[in-house]
Amino acid sequence: MTIRRTFMRGSMAMAAASAVLLAGCANMSEEQKSGTAKGAMIGAAAGAVLGAVTDGSKGAVRGAAIGAGAGALGGYVWSSRMEQQKREMEAATAGTGVAVTQTADNRLKLEIPSDISFDVGRADIKPNFRSVLDTFAEGLKRNPAARVTIVGHTDSTGSDAINNPLSINRAAAVRDYLVTRGVAIQRIAIDGRGSREPVASNDTAEGRARNRRVEIFVAEQAS
C-alpha cells in the first residue's frame, strides 16, 4: 500500500508539474516546446517519485516541479535557426554523398564520407570539402548559441596506434578550418573514435570507405 500511495502521489505530482511547465513555456516557440518536453517529463518523473518517498505528497509536487525544470534545461532545442542551417547544408551538399539529418535528440548531424573529406591515411582536408565547410561556417556564425562536436573515424586497416591519432587529427583539421572561417574555437569540441564505431563491414573496400568518415554535430541548448 505504501508503494502504491507513493506512485499515486508521483502521478498527481507529475500532472501538477506539467501545468507549471506549460505556464513557463507560454512564450516559447513550437520548436522550443518540442525540444524541452521530453527532458522535462523524464525529470518530472524522477523528481516526483523521489519527493513522494522522502516527503509525502507535497514533496512529490515540489520534486516533480524541480525535476521538470532540470530535465528541460538538460535537452537540446530544434530552433528555426537549426532548421535553416539544415536546409542550407542540404543544398550545399546535394550530390556529394554527405548525409544531413536531424538526430533524435535534436542535433544537426553531418556525416561526411571519405571520398570528399580525406585521402586514405591523411588528415589534410580535400579541396571539395572546403566549400561544404565554408557554407557550414556561415550558418554557425548566424547562430552563436550553437555548439559543435566533430568526431573522426577510420576503418580497421592498421593498428589502433595509427587509427586513433589519425581520427583525432581529422577532427582537428575540420575544427581548425572552421576557426579560419570565423567560428570561435571555444564553440568546438573534437573527438576521435579510431575504428571502434564502424557503420559498415570492414571486410569489403566499400565498407571500409564508409567507415572512414567525419561526423559533425551541432546542438543548441534549451534555455
N, C-alpha and C positions, 0 to 999 in steps of 0.2 A: 504493500500500500504506500509505503514511503517513497519508493521508486516511481510509482505511478503518479503520486502527487507532484513529485519533482518534475516529471516530464510535462504534466498538465500546466504547471506553473511556467515551465520553459516555453511552451506553445503560446500561452497567453502573453508572455513577455515578448516573444518574437513579433506578435501582432502589434503590440504597443510600440516596439522599436521600429517596426515598418512605418507606422504613422509618423514617428519622429523623422525617419529618413526621408519620407515623401515630402514633409514640410521643408526639410533642408534642401531638397532638390528642386524646389519650385522655380528657381531662377536658372536651372541648368538647361542646356540644350538636350535634345533627344539622345544624341550620341553619348553625351556625358552620363546621362542616366543609365543608359545601357552598359556603359563601361564600368560603372561602380556597383551595379546591382548585385552581381554575383559575389564579389568580395564582401559586400555588406551583409548579405544573408548568411554566408558562412560565419562571419564574425559574430553576427547576432545569435546564431545557434550556439556557438561555443560560449559566448558570454552569458546567455540565458541559463544554460544548464549549470554553469559554474556558480552563477549568482543564486540560483534556486537552492543548490546544495548548501551553500555557505550562509545564506541569509534569508531564506524563505521567498515568498512571492515578490516582496519589494526588492529584494536583492536580484531576483530574476529579471525584473523590468529594467533595473539600473544596469545590470550586467549585459543585457541584450542591447541596450542603447549604446553602451560603451563599445561593445563588440562590433556593432553595426558600423560605428564611425571608424573604428580601426580597420575593419575589413574593406570599407570603401576607399580609405586612404591607401591601402596596400595594392590596389589594382592599377591597370592601365586604361586610359580612355582613348576611344577612336574618335578623334575630333574631325571637324571639317578640314583642318589643315592636313591631318594624316590622310584623309580621303583624297585631297587634292594632290598630295605628293605621290600617292599610289597611282593615280591616273597619269601623272606626269611621267613616272617611271615606266609604266606600261607602254606609253607612247615612245619613250626614248629607247626602250629595249626590244621593241617589236621586231621579230625575226632574228634575234640574236641568240635565242636559247635561254636567256635569263628568265627565271620564274619570279614573278612579283605577286605576293599573296598577303592576305591579312590572316594572322595566326589566331588560334582560339582564344588567346589571352590579349587580343587587341594590339599586337605589334605588327608593324610593316616588315615583311621579310623579303629580301632579295637573295636568290640563290644563283650564283654566277658560276657557270661551268668553266672547266679548264681551257677549252678551246678559244675563249675570248679573254681570259684573265691572265694566265701564266703559262709559260712553257714548262715542260716536264723538268723537274728538279731545280726550277728557278723561282725567284721571288720578285722578278722585275715585271712591272705592270705592262701588258701589251698595249700598243697604241690605240687599238679599237676599244679597249676597256676604258680609256681615259675619257672619251666623250660621254660614256654612261655615268662615270663618276662626276663629271662636270655638272650634268643635269641634277644628279643626286645632291651635290653640294649646294646648289642654288636653292633647292627645296628645303634643305636643312637650315639655311640662313634665314629663310622666311618663317621658320618655326623654331625659335630659340628655346622653347620648352622641351623639345625632343632630345633624347639621349640615344647614342648609337653604340651597339656592340658588334664587333667584327670577329668572326670565327673562321680560322683557316683549317682546311682538311687536306689529307693526302690519301693516296691509295696505299696498299700494303707492300708495294715494292720497296725494298730497302729495309733497314733496321729502324727501331724507334729513335736511336741516336741521331739518325738523319732526318726522319719524318717529323719528329716533334718540333725541333727548332725551325724546320722548313715551314711548317704550318703557321707557327707564330710569326715568322718573318714575312709571310704573305699577308697576314692580317695587319702587321705593322706597316707594310708598304702601302696598303689601302688607306690606313689611318693617316700616314704622312702625306699622301697625295691630297686627301680631303683638307688637311691643315693648310697646304699650299693654296687651296682654293677658298680659304677664309673661314673654315669651320674651326672653332676653338678646340684645342686638343683635350681640354678638360671634359668635353662632352662625349669623348670617345673612349670606350674600353675595348681591349683586344684579348683574344684567347686563341690557342692552337690546340687542336684535338688529335693531331697526327693522323693515324689510320684507324683510330678507335671507334669512329662512328660512321661506318660505310652506309651508303644508301643503295648500293648495288653490289653484286658479287664481284670480288676481286679476281675471279677465275678467268674472266674474259677481258679483252682490251677495251671493249665498250664499257663494261662495268667499272674498270679502273679509271677510265676517263671521267665517268660520272662522280666517282668518289673524290677525285682531285677538284676541289671546289672551294669557293669562299661564300660564306653566308653573312649577310648584313641585316641586323635587326634594328629597327627604330621604334622607340617607345616614348609615349607621352604620359607622365604620371598623373593619375587622377588627383584633383586638388579639392 
